[in-house]
Each structure stands twice: as structure tokens, then as C-alpha cells.
Amino acid sequence: MRVELLWWEGCPSHPETLADLERVLREEGLDDDVELIEVESDEQARREHFPGSPTIRLDGDDAFPGEPGEPFSLTCRIYRLRDGRVSPTPDPEDIRDALRRAA
Amino acid sequence: MNIGDQAPAFALPDTDGVERGPEGVTVVAFTCNHCPYALGWHEGLLQVARDYPQVTFLAVNPNDAERYPADSFEAMKERVEAEGGWPHPYLRDETQEVARAYGAKTTPDLFVLDADRRLRYRGAPDSDRRETGWLRDALDAVVEGEKPQRAETEPVGCSVKWRQ
């Protein structure tokens, strides 16, 4: 499986997301490497279909697809943890579910 | 601006159109509508404002609304109304001059000023994105006329969206 983490330097959340992603990959017995892709411009954000940092892609598909028409730009992505709290990083259990769906 | 420096005075409009600035012990909290860090700490900071009524608490949104329309003055007004009002004012720093003068880096980025407008704490609300302990520790000291033991921490959040 191709695992990508797209990030933008304006958000400090990608190291935590990378750590969560790599941990869950190990726990799921998956040995795929995570490819890091830095998004540096709005033009690149549109080209990469990047709705905000961090974004995880699995085999080219957003692990957490947003609403149709969601803009692509240099921004920080808003996630919801399973307890309902707003978070700059996805819930690790949601990462696990996404990996299982994609594997 | 370093700890102990006198912070710049300012007057910025809040969502009711009233101009406000530091007065007495003050928290200047640079924040915004669209950043998950700012949103995650939002409820905690509202509670700090409720718990310290003797402190002037000013939330200031400095972000470029042209590139980030969710941070426009209109969007700020709509948000405060949608949330049933806030216990503290929400100010618009349209020119970004106040954010630049304070050296704000992120949303949130907090500045606690004493009654002489001297900077006594600068940084994050806490190390935990659910908590506000660092800010509360600083306020407990400053309202007593003392200097906080932890005067500076690294602000954590989305970068301030400067105009280009």
C-alpha cells in the first residue's frame, strides 16, 4: 500500500500525525513506509487535492475524505477526535480504521 | 518583546464595534476562527475569562481574511453570535499592526500583561491541548502583583496568516 503524509509548515501537527501513523502501521503488521510530501503553495495544494495539513493518503485516496467542494489550500486541517473534541490531528483509531479499509 | 518589557497600547474594534485595549491586568490572546489549535483551546480560554473577572481578556484575530475568509470580521461576528456570546471581547486586527508589535507567531499565542502593561507571560495555554494550566498559573501570580515562575513557553498553533 502506498502511504503518504502531506504536510504544510504552517501547522506543527504533522510530526505527531506521522508518529501516530507509523505506530498504527506497526500495530497492524503493515511494513509500508510513509512518504512525506511537503505542500508549499496554494497552487500545489490545488494540484495535490490538499485540503489542509496534515493529510494522509492511502493508495492515492484521502484517508478522511471531506465534503464535496471542499477548498484545497494551505491551511491547518480540522479533525474530530472520537470524544468529539476538535483536534489538529486525526484520532489514531480513525487512522487504524482507514488503514484496515484500504489494506 | 521580552518578558518585563512594556507592551504596546492599542485600540481595536470588537465584534460589537467597541474599541478596546489593555486595561489593568490583561490577557491578549491572538486567536482565530479556522485553526484547530485555537478551536481546541477555545472552551478552556472562555472558562479562564469567566474564572478571572478581574482580568481584562482580549481575544484578537489578526489573520489575513483575504486568503482565509473564515477569519473575516463578519465571520468573527457570526461566530460569537452563533455561540451565544463570549465572556470576553473578540477584536479584529485588520492591519495586523498589533500582532506585529507583539510579535505574535501562532494562533493561539498568549500575552499576559500586568497593570503597568509589562509582559509577564508569553506562550501557550498549557502543554496539553485541553488544559490552560500555564495561563492560570501566570494569572494567579500577576493578579497578586508577582512574577510568574514560568514566564515564557513556546506558543503552539497555526502560524499567523500574514498579508502577502
Boltz contact constraints between the chains, C-beta under 6 A:
constraints:
  - contact:
      token1: [A, 10]
      token2: [B, 159]
      max_distance: 6.0
  - contact:
      token1: [A, 11]
      token2: [B, 158]
      max_distance: 6.0
  - contact:
      token1: [A, 76]
      token2: [B, 35]
      max_distance: 6.0
  - contact:
      token1: [A, 76]
      token2: [B, 36]
      max_distance: 6.0
  - contact:
      token1: [A, 76]
      token2: [B, 158]
      max_distance: 6.0
  - contact:
      token1: [A, 78]
      token2: [B, 36]
      max_distance: 6.0
  - contact:
      token1: [A, 86]
      token2: [B, 36]
      max_distance: 6.0
  - contact:
      token1: [A, 86]
      token2: [B, 39]
      max_distance: 6.0
  - contact:
      token1: [A, 86]
      token2: [B, 40]
      max_distance: 6.0
  - contact:
      token1: [A, 88]
      token2: [B, 36]
      max_distance: 6.0
  - contact:
      token1: [A, 88]
      token2: [B, 37]
      max_distance: 6.0
